[in-house]
Amino acid sequence: MKVKVEVFSSPGCGKCGQAKEVLRRIAQEMDGGIEWREVNVLEEMDYAVSLGVMSTPAIAIDGDLVFSGLPSSGKLRAALDDRLRSTAGEKS
């Protein structure tokens, strides 16, 4: 089962581009273990608010807001590894 990751961004947000690049790199390293998409908060405002997104960038993992702001690559990777382990445990 793939982990679903959403990067919430807004036009003109410099750190949003960095967040997407970090996630893109980690996704490649994890070789298909995650599926991700970018969410423009101006286009999907209600959805972003429903998750508690108050600023960009923000990152949700499997529908849970995990990071508000730009996480370090290490923190994001650790959160994704934890989620992958927990979903693997649920399948057993």
PDB file as gemmi writes it, atoms N, CA and C in Angstrom:
CRYST1    1.000    1.000    1.000  90.00  90.00  90.00 P 1                      
ATOM      1  N   MET A   1       0.842  -1.184   0.000  1.00  0.00           N  
ATOM      2  CA  MET A   1       0.000   0.000   0.000  1.00  0.00           C  
ATOM      3  C   MET A   1       0.887   1.246   0.000  1.00  0.00           C  
ATOM      4  N   LYS A   2       0.579   2.174  -0.885  1.00  0.00           N  
ATOM      5  CA  LYS A   2       1.365   3.407  -0.978  1.00  0.00           C  
ATOM      6  C   LYS A   2       0.890   4.425   0.049  1.00  0.00           C  
ATOM      7  N   VAL A   3       1.833   5.219   0.519  1.00  0.00           N  
ATOM      8  CA  VAL A   3       1.520   6.335   1.401  1.00  0.00           C  
ATOM      9  C   VAL A   3       1.183   7.525   0.510  1.00  0.00           C  
ATOM     10  N   LYS A   4       0.081   8.211   0.820  1.00  0.00           N  
ATOM     11  CA  LYS A   4      -0.339   9.367   0.029  1.00  0.00           C  
ATOM     12  C   LYS A   4       0.125  10.648   0.718  1.00  0.00           C  
ATOM     13  N   VAL A   5       0.858  11.465  -0.027  1.00  0.00           N  
ATOM     14  CA  VAL A   5       1.417  12.703   0.512  1.00  0.00           C  
ATOM     15  C   VAL A   5       0.914  13.873  -0.316  1.00  0.00           C  
ATOM     16  N   GLU A   6       0.529  14.943   0.373  1.00  0.00           N  
ATOM     17  CA  GLU A   6       0.078  16.161  -0.299  1.00  0.00           C  
ATOM     18  C   GLU A   6       0.920  17.330   0.180  1.00  0.00           C  
ATOM     19  N   VAL A   7       1.410  18.111  -0.784  1.00  0.00           N  
ATOM     20  CA  VAL A   7       2.165  19.324  -0.478  1.00  0.00           C  
ATOM     21  C   VAL A   7       1.249  20.501  -0.780  1.00  0.00           C  
ATOM     22  N   PHE A   8       0.914  21.263   0.237  1.00  0.00           N  
ATOM     23  CA  PHE A   8       0.048  22.429   0.067  1.00  0.00           C  
ATOM     24  C   PHE A   8       0.921  23.631  -0.244  1.00  0.00           C  
ATOM     25  N   SER A   9       0.587  24.312  -1.339  1.00  0.00           N  
ATOM     26  CA  SER A   9       1.386  25.447  -1.780  1.00  0.00           C  
ATOM     27  C   SER A   9       0.480  26.588  -2.211  1.00  0.00           C  
ATOM     28  N   SER A  10       1.113  27.722  -2.434  1.00  0.00           N  
ATOM     29  CA  SER A  10       0.383  28.890  -2.923  1.00  0.00           C  
ATOM     30  C   SER A  10       1.297  29.641  -3.889  1.00  0.00           C  
ATOM     31  N   PRO A  11       0.705  30.392  -4.811  1.00  0.00           N  
ATOM     32  CA  PRO A  11       1.514  31.158  -5.763  1.00  0.00           C  
ATOM     33  C   PRO A  11       2.452  32.128  -5.029  1.00  0.00           C  
ATOM     34  N   GLY A  12       3.675  32.208  -5.489  1.00  0.00           N  
ATOM     35  CA  GLY A  12       4.632  33.135  -4.901  1.00  0.00           C  
ATOM     36  C   GLY A  12       5.318  32.625  -3.652  1.00  0.00           C  
ATOM     37  N   CYS A  13       5.049  31.398  -3.262  1.00  0.00           N  
ATOM     38  CA  CYS A  13       5.651  30.812  -2.056  1.00  0.00           C  
ATOM     39  C   CYS A  13       6.975  30.157  -2.435  1.00  0.00           C  
ATOM     40  N   GLY A  14       8.084  30.797  -2.072  1.00  0.00           N  
ATOM     41  CA  GLY A  14       9.401  30.272  -2.407  1.00  0.00           C  
ATOM     42  C   GLY A  14       9.714  28.947  -1.737  1.00  0.00           C  
ATOM     43  N   LYS A  15       9.338  28.812  -0.485  1.00  0.00           N  
ATOM     44  CA  LYS A  15       9.628  27.575   0.241  1.00  0.00           C  
ATOM     45  C   LYS A  15       8.777  26.409  -0.254  1.00  0.00           C  
ATOM     46  N   CYS A  16       7.661  26.710  -0.917  1.00  0.00           N  
ATOM     47  CA  CYS A  16       6.809  25.646  -1.465  1.00  0.00           C  
ATOM     48  C   CYS A  16       7.568  24.870  -2.536  1.00  0.00           C  
ATOM     49  N   GLY A  17       8.308  25.579  -3.364  1.00  0.00           N  
ATOM     50  CA  GLY A  17       9.118  24.921  -4.383  1.00  0.00           C  
ATOM     51  C   GLY A  17      10.176  24.028  -3.763  1.00  0.00           C  
ATOM     52  N   GLN A  18      10.766  24.494  -2.663  1.00  0.00           N  
ATOM     53  CA  GLN A  18      11.761  23.685  -1.960  1.00  0.00           C  
ATOM     54  C   GLN A  18      11.111  22.433  -1.383  1.00  0.00           C  
ATOM     55  N   ALA A  19       9.920  22.582  -0.810  1.00  0.00           N  
ATOM     56  CA  ALA A  19       9.212  21.436  -0.232  1.00  0.00           C  
ATOM     57  C   ALA A  19       8.910  20.396  -1.304  1.00  0.00           C  
ATOM     58  N   LYS A  20       8.467  20.856  -2.473  1.00  0.00           N  
ATOM     59  CA  LYS A  20       8.171  19.923  -3.570  1.00  0.00           C  
ATOM     60  C   LYS A  20       9.434  19.205  -4.030  1.00  0.00           C  
ATOM     61  N   GLU A  21      10.540  19.926  -4.097  1.00  0.00           N  
ATOM     62  CA  GLU A  21      11.793  19.313  -4.547  1.00  0.00           C  
ATOM     63  C   GLU A  21      12.287  18.272  -3.546  1.00  0.00           C  
ATOM     64  N   VAL A  22      12.208  18.582  -2.256  1.00  0.00           N  
ATOM     65  CA  VAL A  22      12.612  17.619  -1.224  1.00  0.00           C  
ATOM     66  C   VAL A  22      11.737  16.371  -1.326  1.00  0.00           C  
ATOM     67  N   LEU A  23      10.434  16.563  -1.458  1.00  0.00           N  
ATOM     68  CA  LEU A  23       9.522  15.425  -1.553  1.00  0.00           C  
ATOM     69  C   LEU A  23       9.775  14.619  -2.829  1.00  0.00           C  
ATOM     70  N   ARG A  24       9.999  15.291  -3.928  1.00  0.00           N  
ATOM     71  CA  ARG A  24      10.284  14.599  -5.198  1.00  0.00           C  
ATOM     72  C   ARG A  24      11.525  13.712  -5.057  1.00  0.00           C  
ATOM     73  N   ARG A  25      12.562  14.248  -4.425  1.00  0.00           N  
ATOM     74  CA  ARG A  25      13.805  13.487  -4.239  1.00  0.00           C  
ATOM     75  C   ARG A  25      13.575  12.270  -3.329  1.00  0.00           C  
ATOM     76  N   ILE A  26      12.853  12.478  -2.233  1.00  0.00           N  
ATOM     77  CA  ILE A  26      12.579  11.371  -1.312  1.00  0.00           C  
ATOM     78  C   ILE A  26      11.709  10.314  -1.992  1.00  0.00           C  
ATOM     79  N   ALA A  27      10.733  10.747  -2.774  1.00  0.00           N  
ATOM     80  CA  ALA A  27       9.858   9.802  -3.483  1.00  0.00           C  
ATOM     81  C   ALA A  27      10.679   8.910  -4.409  1.00  0.00           C  
ATOM     82  N   GLN A  28      11.664   9.486  -5.081  1.00  0.00           N  
ATOM     83  CA  GLN A  28      12.525   8.685  -5.958  1.00  0.00           C  
ATOM     84  C   GLN A  28      13.356   7.698  -5.147  1.00  0.00           C  
ATOM     85  N   GLU A  29      13.865   8.153  -4.005  1.00  0.00           N  
ATOM     86  CA  GLU A  29      14.670   7.280  -3.145  1.00  0.00           C  
ATOM     87  C   GLU A  29      13.844   6.119  -2.609  1.00  0.00           C  
ATOM     88  N   MET A  30      12.554   6.366  -2.358  1.00  0.00           N  
ATOM     89  CA  MET A  30      11.687   5.346  -1.765  1.00  0.00           C  
ATOM     90  C   MET A  30      11.102   4.414  -2.822  1.00  0.00           C  
ATOM     91  N   ASP A  31      11.466   4.625  -4.068  1.00  0.00           N  
ATOM     92  CA  ASP A  31      11.161   3.700  -5.154  1.00  0.00           C  
ATOM     93  C   ASP A  31       9.694   3.258  -5.196  1.00  0.00           C  
ATOM     94  N   GLY A  32       8.803   4.236  -5.284  1.00  0.00           N  
ATOM     95  CA  GLY A  32       7.394   3.910  -5.466  1.00  0.00           C  
ATOM     96  C   GLY A  32       6.598   3.674  -4.200  1.00  0.00           C  
ATOM     97  N   GLY A  33       7.196   3.866  -3.039  1.00  0.00           N  
ATOM     98  CA  GLY A  33       6.473   3.643  -1.786  1.00  0.00           C  
ATOM     99  C   GLY A  33       5.496   4.752  -1.449  1.00  0.00           C  
ATOM    100  N   ILE A  34       5.661   5.909  -2.096  1.00  0.00           N  
ATOM    101  CA  ILE A  34       4.738   7.009  -1.836  1.00  0.00           C  
ATOM    102  C   ILE A  34       4.168   7.546  -3.143  1.00  0.00           C  
ATOM    103  N   GLU A  35       2.992   8.102  -3.006  1.00  0.00           N  
ATOM    104  CA  GLU A  35       2.306   8.757  -4.118  1.00  0.00           C  
ATOM    105  C   GLU A  35       2.045  10.177  -3.637  1.00  0.00           C  
ATOM    106  N   TRP A  36       2.413  11.180  -4.434  1.00  0.00           N  
ATOM    107  CA  TRP A  36       2.228  12.548  -3.941  1.00  0.00           C  
ATOM    108  C   TRP A  36       1.625  13.449  -4.995  1.00  0.00           C  
ATOM    109  N   ARG A  37       1.042  14.534  -4.485  1.00  0.00           N  
ATOM    110  CA  ARG A  37       0.482  15.549  -5.370  1.00  0.00           C  
ATOM    111  C   ARG A  37       0.622  16.909  -4.711  1.00  0.00           C  
ATOM    112  N   GLU A  38       0.605  17.932  -5.557  1.00  0.00           N  
ATOM    113  CA  GLU A  38       0.635  19.314  -5.076  1.00  0.00           C  
ATOM    114  C   GLU A  38      -0.799  19.815  -4.976  1.00  0.00           C  
ATOM    115  N   VAL A  39      -1.106  20.512  -3.891  1.00  0.00           N  
ATOM    116  CA  VAL A  39      -2.429  21.097  -3.700  1.00  0.00           C  
ATOM    117  C   VAL A  39      -2.262  22.612  -3.621  1.00  0.00           C  
ATOM    118  N   ASN A  40      -2.843  23.324  -4.571  1.00  0.00           N  
ATOM    119  CA  ASN A  40      -2.832  24.786  -4.547  1.00  0.00           C  
ATOM    120  C   ASN A  40      -3.938  25.223  -3.588  1.00  0.00           C  
ATOM    121  N   VAL A  41      -3.567  25.880  -2.494  1.00  0.00           N  
ATOM    122  CA  VAL A  41      -4.568  26.232  -1.484  1.00  0.00           C  
ATOM    123  C   VAL A  41      -5.602  27.226  -2.002  1.00  0.00           C  
ATOM    124  N   LEU A  42      -5.254  28.014  -3.005  1.00  0.00           N  
ATOM    125  CA  LEU A  42      -6.233  28.950  -3.557  1.00  0.00           C  
ATOM    126  C   LEU A  42      -7.302  28.223  -4.368  1.00  0.00           C  
ATOM    127  N   GLU A  43      -6.930  27.104  -4.966  1.00  0.00           N  
ATOM    128  CA  GLU A  43      -7.882  26.326  -5.757  1.00  0.00           C  
ATOM    129  C   GLU A  43      -8.657  25.319  -4.917  1.00  0.00           C  
ATOM    130  N   GLU A  44      -8.072  24.875  -3.810  1.00  0.00           N  
ATOM    131  CA  GLU A  44      -8.721  23.878  -2.954  1.00  0.00           C  
ATOM    132  C   GLU A  44      -8.756  24.367  -1.505  1.00  0.00           C  
ATOM    133  N   MET A  45      -9.229  25.595  -1.338  1.00  0.00           N  
ATOM    134  CA  MET A  45      -9.249  26.249  -0.026  1.00  0.00           C  
ATOM    135  C   MET A  45     -10.021  25.442   1.024  1.00  0.00           C  
ATOM    136  N   ASP A  46     -11.224  24.982   0.689  1.00  0.00           N  
ATOM    137  CA  ASP A  46     -12.039  24.254   1.666  1.00  0.00           C  
ATOM    138  C   ASP A  46     -11.334  22.985   2.138  1.00  0.00           C  
ATOM    139  N   TYR A  47     -10.730  22.268   1.213  1.00  0.00           N  
ATOM    140  CA  TYR A  47     -10.014  21.044   1.570  1.00  0.00           C  
ATOM    141  C   TYR A  47      -8.824  21.363   2.475  1.00  0.00           C  
ATOM    142  N   ALA A  48      -8.052  22.380   2.111  1.00  0.00           N  
ATOM    143  CA  ALA A  48      -6.890  22.767   2.915  1.00  0.00           C  
ATOM    144  C   ALA A  48      -7.313  23.152   4.334  1.00  0.00           C  
ATOM    145  N   VAL A  49      -8.367  23.936   4.440  1.00  0.00           N  
ATOM    146  CA  VAL A  49      -8.858  24.362   5.759  1.00  0.00           C  
ATOM    147  C   VAL A  49      -9.351  23.159   6.559  1.00  0.00           C  
ATOM    148  N   SER A  50      -9.994  22.208   5.895  1.00  0.00           N  
ATOM    149  CA  SER A  50     -10.512  21.031   6.607  1.00  0.00           C  
ATOM    150  C   SER A  50      -9.392  20.209   7.244  1.00  0.00           C  
ATOM    151  N   LEU A  51      -8.190  20.283   6.674  1.00  0.00           N  
ATOM    152  CA  LEU A  51      -7.044  19.574   7.252  1.00  0.00           C  
ATOM    153  C   LEU A  51      -6.291  20.418   8.276  1.00  0.00           C  
ATOM    154  N   GLY A  52      -6.630  21.699   8.371  1.00  0.00           N  
ATOM    155  CA  GLY A  52      -5.962  22.573   9.326  1.00  0.00           C  
ATOM    156  C   GLY A  52      -4.789  23.345   8.754  1.00  0.00           C  
ATOM    157  N   VAL A  53      -4.679  23.396   7.432  1.00  0.00           N  
ATOM    158  CA  VAL A  53      -3.588  24.139   6.801  1.00  0.00           C  
ATOM    159  C   VAL A  53      -3.827  25.630   7.008  1.00  0.00           C  
ATOM    160  N   MET A  54      -2.875  26.292   7.663  1.00  0.00           N  
ATOM    161  CA  MET A  54      -2.990  27.723   7.941  1.00  0.00           C  
ATOM    162  C   MET A  54      -1.932  28.541   7.209  1.00  0.00           C  
ATOM    163  N   SER A  55      -0.892  27.864   6.718  1.00  0.00           N  
ATOM    164  CA  SER A  55       0.176  28.546   5.988  1.00  0.00           C  
ATOM    165  C   SER A  55       0.818  27.547   5.031  1.00  0.00           C  
ATOM    166  N   THR A  56       1.573  28.083   4.086  1.00  0.00           N  
ATOM    167  CA  THR A  56       2.259  27.212   3.137  1.00  0.00           C  
ATOM    168  C   THR A  56       3.762  27.426   3.224  1.00  0.00           C  
ATOM    169  N   PRO A  57       4.550  26.411   2.957  1.00  0.00           N  
ATOM    170  CA  PRO A  57       4.118  25.078   2.582  1.00  0.00           C  
ATOM    171  C   PRO A  57       3.603  24.300   3.789  1.00  0.00           C  
ATOM    172  N   ALA A  58       2.808  23.298   3.516  1.00  0.00           N  
ATOM    173  CA  ALA A  58       2.337  22.363   4.531  1.00  0.00           C  
ATOM    174  C   ALA A  58       2.313  20.990   3.880  1.00  0.00           C  
ATOM    175  N   ILE A  59       2.504  19.961   4.686  1.00  0.00           N  
ATOM    176  CA  ILE A  59       2.541  18.604   4.146  1.00  0.00           C  
ATOM    177  C   ILE A  59       1.622  17.707   4.958  1.00  0.00           C  
ATOM    178  N   ALA A  60       0.739  17.012   4.245  1.00  0.00           N  
ATOM    179  CA  ALA A  60      -0.160  16.034   4.852  1.00  0.00           C  
ATOM    180  C   ALA A  60       0.250  14.645   4.378  1.00  0.00           C  
ATOM    181  N   ILE A  61       0.189  13.698   5.302  1.00  0.00           N  
ATOM    182  CA  ILE A  61       0.486  12.304   4.976  1.00  0.00           C  
ATOM    183  C   ILE A  61      -0.759  11.487   5.288  1.00  0.00           C  
ATOM    184  N   ASP A  62      -1.276  10.814   4.283  1.00  0.00           N  
ATOM    185  CA  ASP A  62      -2.501  10.018   4.409  1.00  0.00           C  
ATOM    186  C   ASP A  62      -3.635  10.814   5.051  1.00  0.00           C  
ATOM    187  N   GLY A  63      -3.775  12.072   4.642  1.00  0.00           N  
ATOM    188  CA  GLY A  63      -4.875  12.901   5.108  1.00  0.00           C  
ATOM    189  C   GLY A  63      -4.678  13.551   6.462  1.00  0.00           C  
ATOM    190  N   ASP A  64      -3.501  13.396   7.064  1.00  0.00           N  
ATOM    191  CA  ASP A  64      -3.196  14.025   8.357  1.00  0.00           C  
ATOM    192  C   ASP A  64      -2.152  15.116   8.138  1.00  0.00           C  
ATOM    193  N   LEU A  65      -2.439  16.329   8.594  1.00  0.00           N  
ATOM    194  CA  LEU A  65      -1.463  17.411   8.498  1.00  0.00           C  
ATOM    195  C   LEU A  65      -0.298  17.089   9.427  1.00  0.00           C  
ATOM    196  N   VAL A  66       0.891  16.948   8.863  1.00  0.00           N  
ATOM    197  CA  VAL A  66       2.063  16.539   9.629  1.00  0.00           C  
ATOM    198  C   VAL A  66       3.061  17.681   9.792  1.00  0.00           C  
ATOM    199  N   PHE A  67       3.203  18.515   8.759  1.00  0.00           N  
ATOM    200  CA  PHE A  67       4.154  19.619   8.816  1.00  0.00           C  
ATOM    201  C   PHE A  67       3.505  20.913   8.353  1.00  0.00           C  
ATOM    202  N   SER A  68       3.673  21.965   9.137  1.00  0.00           N  
ATOM    203  CA  SER A  68       3.345  23.325   8.714  1.00  0.00           C  
ATOM    204  C   SER A  68       4.683  24.025   8.584  1.00  0.00           C  
ATOM    205  N   GLY A  69       5.013  24.435   7.398  1.00  0.00           N  
ATOM    206  CA  GLY A  69       6.334  24.989   7.145  1.00  0.00           C  
ATOM    207  C   GLY A  69       7.179  23.963   6.416  1.00  0.00           C  
ATOM    208  N   LEU A  70       8.397  24.342   6.116  1.00  0.00           N  
ATOM    209  CA  LEU A  70       9.307  23.488   5.349  1.00  0.00           C  
ATOM    210  C   LEU A  70      10.063  22.559   6.291  1.00  0.00           C  
ATOM    211  N   PRO A  71       9.782  21.247   6.239  1.00  0.00           N  
ATOM    212  CA  PRO A  71      10.526  20.323   7.099  1.00  0.00           C  
ATOM    213  C   PRO A  71      11.895  20.030   6.498  1.00  0.00           C  
ATOM    214  N   SER A  72      12.808  19.608   7.340  1.00  0.00           N  
ATOM    215  CA  SER A  72      14.097  19.157   6.813  1.00  0.00           C  
ATOM    216  C   SER A  72      13.867  17.845   6.073  1.00  0.00           C  
ATOM    217  N   SER A  73      14.768  17.543   5.185  1.00  0.00           N  
ATOM    218  CA  SER A  73      14.678  16.290   4.438  1.00  0.00           C  
ATOM    219  C   SER A  73      14.651  15.099   5.399  1.00  0.00           C  
ATOM    220  N   GLY A  74      15.470  15.151   6.441  1.00  0.00           N  
ATOM    221  CA  GLY A  74      15.537  14.059   7.419  1.00  0.00           C  
ATOM    222  C   GLY A  74      14.235  13.860   8.171  1.00  0.00           C  
ATOM    223  N   LYS A  75      13.606  14.964   8.589  1.00  0.00           N  
ATOM    224  CA  LYS A  75      12.338  14.852   9.325  1.00  0.00           C  
ATOM    225  C   LYS A  75      11.226  14.316   8.431  1.00  0.00           C  
ATOM    226  N   LEU A  76      11.193  14.783   7.189  1.00  0.00           N  
ATOM    227  CA  LEU A  76      10.167  14.302   6.266  1.00  0.00           C  
ATOM    228  C   LEU A  76      10.381  12.825   5.973  1.00  0.00           C  
ATOM    229  N   ARG A  77      11.609  12.432   5.729  1.00  0.00           N  
ATOM    230  CA  ARG A  77      11.906  11.017   5.450  1.00  0.00           C  
ATOM    231  C   ARG A  77      11.528  10.148   6.646  1.00  0.00           C  
ATOM    232  N   ALA A  78      11.837  10.603   7.867  1.00  0.00           N  
ATOM    233  CA  ALA A  78      11.502   9.834   9.068  1.00  0.00           C  
ATOM    234  C   ALA A  78       9.988   9.673   9.208  1.00  0.00           C  
ATOM    235  N   ALA A  79       9.240  10.743   8.949  1.00  0.00           N  
ATOM    236  CA  ALA A  79       7.776  10.670   9.042  1.00  0.00           C  
ATOM    237  C   ALA A  79       7.217   9.697   8.008  1.00  0.00           C  
ATOM    238  N   LEU A  80       7.775   9.720   6.807  1.00  0.00           N  
ATOM    239  CA  LEU A  80       7.317   8.800   5.762  1.00  0.00           C  
ATOM    240  C   LEU A  80       7.696   7.360   6.088  1.00  0.00           C  
ATOM    241  N   ASP A  81       8.893   7.151   6.599  1.00  0.00           N  
ATOM    242  CA  ASP A  81       9.305   5.799   6.998  1.00  0.00           C  
ATOM    243  C   ASP A  81       8.393   5.257   8.092  1.00  0.00           C  
ATOM    244  N   ASP A  82       8.068   6.104   9.081  1.00  0.00           N  
ATOM    245  CA  ASP A  82       7.163   5.690  10.160  1.00  0.00           C  
ATOM    246  C   ASP A  82       5.806   5.291   9.606  1.00  0.00           C  
ATOM    247  N   ARG A  83       5.278   6.102   8.687  1.00  0.00           N  
ATOM    248  CA  ARG A  83       3.959   5.812   8.116  1.00  0.00           C  
ATOM    249  C   ARG A  83       3.995   4.524   7.292  1.00  0.00           C  
ATOM    250  N   LEU A  84       5.061   4.326   6.535  1.00  0.00           N  
ATOM    251  CA  LEU A  84       5.188   3.084   5.756  1.00  0.00           C  
ATOM    252  C   LEU A  84       5.249   1.865   6.666  1.00  0.00           C  
ATOM    253  N   ARG A  85       5.976   1.978   7.775  1.00  0.00           N  
ATOM    254  CA  ARG A  85       6.055   0.862   8.728  1.00  0.00           C  
ATOM    255  C   ARG A  85       4.690   0.580   9.335  1.00  0.00           C  
ATOM    256  N   SER A  86       3.960   1.638   9.696  1.00  0.00           N  
ATOM    257  CA  SER A  86       2.653   1.420  10.334  1.00  0.00           C  
ATOM    258  C   SER A  86       1.650   0.834   9.349  1.00  0.00           C  
ATOM    259  N   THR A  87       1.703   1.236   8.078  1.00  0.00           N  
ATOM    260  CA  THR A  87       0.777   0.655   7.103  1.00  0.00           C  
ATOM    261  C   THR A  87       1.177  -0.778   6.774  1.00  0.00           C  
ATOM    262  N   ALA A  88       2.462  -1.082   6.799  1.00  0.00           N  
ATOM    263  CA  ALA A  88       2.905  -2.462   6.567  1.00  0.00           C  
ATOM    264  C   ALA A  88       2.453  -3.351   7.720  1.00  0.00           C  
ATOM    265  N   GLY A  89       2.479  -2.810   8.948  1.00  0.00           N  
ATOM    266  CA  GLY A  89       2.025  -3.562  10.114  1.00  0.00           C  
ATOM    267  C   GLY A  89       0.536  -3.841  10.085  1.00  0.00           C  
ATOM    268  N   GLU A  90      -0.238  -2.922   9.503  1.00  0.00           N  
ATOM    269  CA  GLU A  90      -1.685  -3.106   9.408  1.00  0.00           C  
ATOM    270  C   GLU A  90      -2.036  -4.225   8.441  1.00  0.00           C  
ATOM    271  N   LYS A  91      -1.199  -4.439   7.419  1.00  0.00           N  
ATOM    272  CA  LYS A  91      -1.477  -5.481   6.429  1.00  0.00           C  
ATOM    273  C   LYS A  91      -1.174  -6.873   6.972  1.00  0.00           C  
ATOM    274  N   SER A  92      -0.285  -6.973   7.966  1.00  0.00           N  
ATOM    275  CA  SER A  92       0.124  -8.285   8.488  1.00  0.00           C  
ATOM    276  C   SER A  92      -0.980  -8.967   9.244  1.00  0.00           C  
TER     277      SER A  92                                                      
END                                                                             
